[in-house]
């Protein structure tokens, strides 16, 4: 399960039960996604999965277990 942070437009919080399929379901809800943005510790939770054509951008200022979707409206 992934929690949508209602205080930010594209912020999501991973829980202990979050998995890659949860992330894919969220990405499928957007028409155009440029990238996922998270820190280097959080990206390890994604494993070796490829979110093609969505890339992952590392920003270590973002807190652990959080990612943002950078989308095009």
C-alpha positions in Angstrom: 0.0 0.0 0.0 1.2 3.5 -0.8 -0.3 6.6 0.9 -1.1 9.7 -1.1 0.0 12.8 0.9 -3.0 15.2 0.5 -0.9 18.2 1.4 1.3 17.9 -1.7 0.1 17.4 -5.3 2.3 14.5 -6.3 3.8 13.2 -3.1 3.4 9.6 -2.1 4.6 7.7 1.0 5.7 4.1 1.0 4.5 1.8 3.8 6.0 -1.5 5.0 3.7 -3.3 2.6 4.4 -1.2 -0.5 5.6 -3.0 -3.6 6.5 -2.2 -7.2 3.0 -3.2 -8.4 1.5 -0.4 -6.2 3.9 2.1 -7.8 2.9 0.9 -11.3 -0.8 1.3 -10.5 -0.2 4.9 -9.4 1.9 5.7 -12.5 -0.9 4.2 -14.7 -3.2 6.9 -13.3 -1.2 9.6 -14.9 -1.2 10.3 -18.6 2.3 11.7 -18.9 5.0 11.1 -16.3 8.5 12.5 -16.7 10.1 10.8 -13.7 9.8 9.5 -10.1 11.9 11.6 -7.7 13.2 10.0 -4.4 16.3 9.7 -2.4 19.0 7.0 -2.8 17.7 4.9 0.1 14.1 4.9 -1.1 15.1 3.8 -4.7 16.5 0.6 -3.2 13.0 -0.3 -2.2 12.1 -0.5 -5.9 14.7 -3.2 -6.5 16.0 -3.7 -10.0 12.7 -2.9 -11.6 12.5 -0.8 -14.7 9.7 1.7 -14.9 10.3 2.2 -18.6 9.6 4.8 -20.0 9.5 6.5 -16.6 13.0 7.3 -15.2 14.0 7.7 -11.6 15.7 10.9 -10.4 17.7 10.9 -7.2 17.3 13.9 -4.8 18.8 13.1 -1.4 17.0 16.1 0.2 13.7 14.1 0.0 12.9 12.2 3.2 13.1 8.3 3.3 10.2 6.3 2.0 8.7 9.2 0.0 8.6 9.8 -3.7 7.2 12.4 -6.0 5.8 12.0 -9.5 7.0 14.7 -11.9 4.2 14.8 -14.4 3.3 16.9 -17.5 -0.2 18.3 -17.5 
